[in-house]
Amino acid sequence: MSSPAQPLLIMFIVPILMARHNHKGGAMGILGKFFGGKHDYPSLDSSNPAAKQLESVRPPLEKLAGEINDPLEVVPAEDSVYVFVGKPPKKFGIAWIEDGDKIVNFKSLVEEKGLSPTSLEKLSEKLKKAYIAHQDKPRYVTRINDREVVVIPSTSLLNDVKSVVKQTVN
């Protein structure tokens, strides 16, 4: 037996789901927000300075995006980028591009700089704190190597990430 509210509920929910289905993200987009799914960020406009910064490192960024299946969140910088890999702030790694095309990550830090697991753990914890402190910053999406990537054009997050990395690596 149906309650009088059911037809009203269906009348309002179905059009919302259909609108979401016709918009990017599919019908599950709205439900995903309730159950921890992907966010719907606006597209990064090509006139945004962050788009120009990404273009300056596009080849190595495309290489990185092609090698990693995990979600990527990119923090653009002048002639480089910092990339949160995975699902920050809970489970993530970081990579960055330096010297134009060199990709640096936790593994390369261990191999090249001899960083200990304890140092990597401290680096990860500091990066987590920086990420959490800037969760309110605007985010956008763009396509890199035919996949959706989140872009966080935040100077304050960039400065915090650079500082944490510099303290650990040097």
Secondary structure in CASP SS format (residue, H / E / C, confidence):
PFRMAT SS
TARGET T0000
AUTHOR 0000-0000-0000
METHOD secondary structure of the structure
MODEL  1
M C 1.00
S C 1.00
S C 1.00
P C 1.00
A H 1.00
Q H 1.00
P H 1.00
L H 1.00
L H 1.00
I H 1.00
M H 1.00
F H 1.00
I H 1.00
V H 1.00
P H 1.00
I H 1.00
L H 1.00
M H 1.00
A H 1.00
R H 1.00
H H 1.00
N H 1.00
H C 1.00
K C 1.00
G C 1.00
G C 1.00
A C 1.00
M H 1.00
G H 1.00
I H 1.00
L H 1.00
G H 1.00
K H 1.00
F H 1.00
F C 1.00
G C 1.00
G C 1.00
K C 1.00
H C 1.00
D C 1.00
Y C 1.00
P C 1.00
S E 1.00
L C 1.00
D C 1.00
S C 1.00
S C 1.00
N C 1.00
P H 1.00
A H 1.00
A H 1.00
K H 1.00
Q H 1.00
L H 1.00
E H 1.00
S H 1.00
V C 1.00
R H 1.00
P H 1.00
P H 1.00
L H 1.00
E H 1.00
K H 1.00
L H 1.00
A H 1.00
G H 1.00
E H 1.00
I C 1.00
N C 1.00
D C 1.00
P C 1.00
L E 1.00
E E 1.00
V E 1.00
V E 1.00
P E 1.00
A E 1.00
E C 1.00
D C 1.00
S E 1.00
V E 1.00
Y E 1.00
V E 1.00
F E 1.00
V E 1.00
G E 1.00
K E 1.00
P C 1.00
P C 1.00
K C 1.00
K E 1.00
F E 1.00
G E 1.00
I E 1.00
A E 1.00
W E 1.00
I E 1.00
E E 1.00
D C 1.00
G C 1.00
D C 1.00
K E 1.00
I E 1.00
V E 1.00
N E 1.00
F H 1.00
K H 1.00
S H 1.00
L H 1.00
V H 1.00
E H 1.00
E H 1.00
K H 1.00
G C 1.00
L C 1.00
S C 1.00
P H 1.00
T H 1.00
S H 1.00
L H 1.00
E H 1.00
K H 1.00
L H 1.00
S H 1.00
E H 1.00
K H 1.00
L H 1.00
K H 1.00
K H 1.00
A H 1.00
Y H 1.00
I H 1.00
A H 1.00
H C 1.00
Q C 1.00
D C 1.00
K C 1.00
P C 1.00
R C 1.00
Y E 1.00
V E 1.00
T E 1.00
R E 1.00
I E 1.00
N C 1.00
D C 1.00
R E 1.00
E E 1.00
V E 1.00
V E 1.00
V E 1.00
I C 1.00
P C 1.00
S C 1.00
T H 1.00
S H 1.00
L H 1.00
L H 1.00
N H 1.00
D H 1.00
V H 1.00
K H 1.00
S H 1.00
V H 1.00
V H 1.00
K H 1.00
Q H 1.00
T H 1.00
V H 1.00
N C 1.00
END
